[in-house]
Amino acid sequence: MIKRIIPAALLGAAIFGASSCKNDSFKKVNGVEYMIIKEVKGKKPAMGDVVEVNYKLIADSVVAATGKTETFTVIDTRKQNMGKPVPVPIDDKNFKGDIREVIKLLSPGDSVLINVPIDTLMVANPGKLPPWMKKGHKITFQMTIANITTMEQYQKDMQAKQEEMRASMQKDMQAKAAEQTPIDEKILQDYFTKNNLKPSKTPGGVYYIIHKEGTGATIKPGQTASIRYTGKTLDGKMFDSNVDPSKGHTDAFSFPVGEARVIPGWDDGVQVMKKGTKATLYIPSPLAYGERGAGADIAPNSILMFDMEVVNVEDKPAK
C-alpha cells in the first residue's frame, strides 16, 4: 500500500534539516543530483563488486482534489525486504539517470540523498516505466550503504545463507513430522483393523500390501520405474490417476528411484516391488505432502494410499 507522508517542499527539511534543502548542497553526476548526508572513509566499490544498500524510494505527485504536490513512499527496503539490504551489482551497463554512478562514490556506512528526474528515466527507458512515474516529476532515494563485497564472495555468502535456511527448514519439518507420525500411526492402525487388513511395513515407514508378486529383482535406487497408479485419500476419494481416463493422462509414469523426484513414500515403497508387481501403498503424511498438503484435494497432514502396478524397470534414467 502506498503511504502518503509529507509535502514535497518539506521533504528535505523534515528528514535532514532545513539547511539540507539548498540546491547548492547537491552535486550532479549522470543526470541525477546527489547529496552525501553522512560520509565514512573507507573502500569504494570496484567494477564487478556488489554493494548492499538499504533505501527508501520516494516519489512526488499532484493531488487532483487540492492541486498540491505531495510525496509518497514507493519502496522501503527495511520494511519490505525483511530488514535486509538489497544487492546492487556494479558493472558498465549503466544508463542516463542510473544511480549506480552515485553508489560508486560511496563507502559502507555512507548515507546519501539522490534525486532522479522522471524525464531522464523516460529517455533512457522508453515505455518501460511504471504508470506512477509522471513527466516533470522526480523520484528520491534516501540510501545507506550497508556493505561492499565481490560478486564471488556475495554468491558464496548467499549460498551459505540458503543452505542454512534449508537446514533450518529441514529441521523444522523433521520436528513436525515427529509430532505427526504417532497421530498418523493410530489412524492407520484403526483403518487396518476396521477393514481387516494386515499390511507389511518398509523400514522407512510405508505400509504396503502386495496383491500380485512381480518377477526378477526388487527395484533399486538409480533404476527407473514406470508405474500405473491411482491415488486416493484414506476416505477413498481419488485425487489422481493415470489409469482412470477422467484425470486426463493415461501414460505410465516413469521416475528415477531414490532421487527425490517423487514424494518420499513412493521412493521408499517401490523398493519392495518388482517388474509386474501390483500393490497398495499406505503413506503417512510426513512421507507424502506433510503439513502443506497439495491443492484442493489433498489437505494438510493427509495419509495417502496408492494402488500401483510396476509396468517396467530399467537401468537408465528417466527422460
GIJO-V749714 format. One record per backbone hydrogen bond with DSSP energy under -0.5 kcal/mol. CO is the residue of the C=O (numbers start at 1). NH is the residue of the N-H. Records with the same first field share a line. If there is no record, write none. Layout:
CO: NH  NH
This chain:
2: 4
3: 73
6: 71
7: 10
8: 11
10: 14
11: 15
12: 16  17
13: 17
17: 20
18: 21
19: 22
22: 25
23: 26
27: 34
29: 32
30: 97
31: 117
32: 29
33: 115
34: 27
35: 37  113
38: 40  111
46: 49
48: 151
49: 90
50: 52  149
51: 53  88
52: 146  147
53: 86
54: 144
55: 77
56: 58  142
57: 74  75
58: 140
59: 72
61: 63  70
62: 64
63: 66  67
68: 63  70
69: 8
70: 61
71: 5
72: 59  74
73: 3
75: 57
76: 79  80
77: 81  83
81: 84
86: 53
88: 51
89: 91
90: 48
95: 98
98: 101
99: 102  103
100: 104
102: 105
103: 106
106: 45
107: 110
110: 145
111: 37  38
112: 143
113: 35
114: 141
115: 33
116: 139
117: 121
118: 122
119: 123
120: 124
121: 125
123: 126
125: 128
130: 133
132: 134
134: 137
137: 118  119
138: 60
139: 116
140: 58  142
141: 114  143
142: 56
143: 112
144: 54  146
145: 109
147: 52
149: 50
150: 154
151: 155
152: 156
153: 157
154: 158
155: 159
156: 160
157: 161
158: 162
159: 163
160: 164
161: 165
162: 166
163: 167
164: 168
165: 169
166: 170
167: 171
168: 172
169: 173
170: 174
171: 175
172: 176
173: 177
174: 178
175: 179
176: 180
177: 181
178: 182
179: 183
180: 184
181: 185
182: 186
183: 187
184: 188
185: 189
186: 190
187: 191
188: 192
189: 193
190: 194
191: 195
192: 197
193: 196
200: 208
202: 205
206: 202
207: 282
208: 200
209: 211  280
212: 278
215: 275
220: 223
223: 225  257
224: 314
225: 227  255
226: 311  312
227: 253
228: 309
229: 242  243
230: 307
231: 239  240
232: 305
233: 236
236: 238
237: 233
240: 231
243: 245
244: 247
245: 248
252: 254
253: 227
255: 225
256: 259
257: 222
263: 266  267
264: 268
265: 269
266: 270
268: 271
269: 272
270: 219  273
273: 219
274: 277
275: 215
277: 310
278: 211  212
279: 308
280: 209
281: 283  306
282: 207  284
283: 304
284: 287
285: 288  290
287: 265
289: 292  293
290: 293  301  302
294: 298
297: 299
298: 294
299: 302
303: 234
304: 283
305: 232
306: 281  308
307: 230
308: 279
309: 228  311
310: 276
312: 226
314: 224
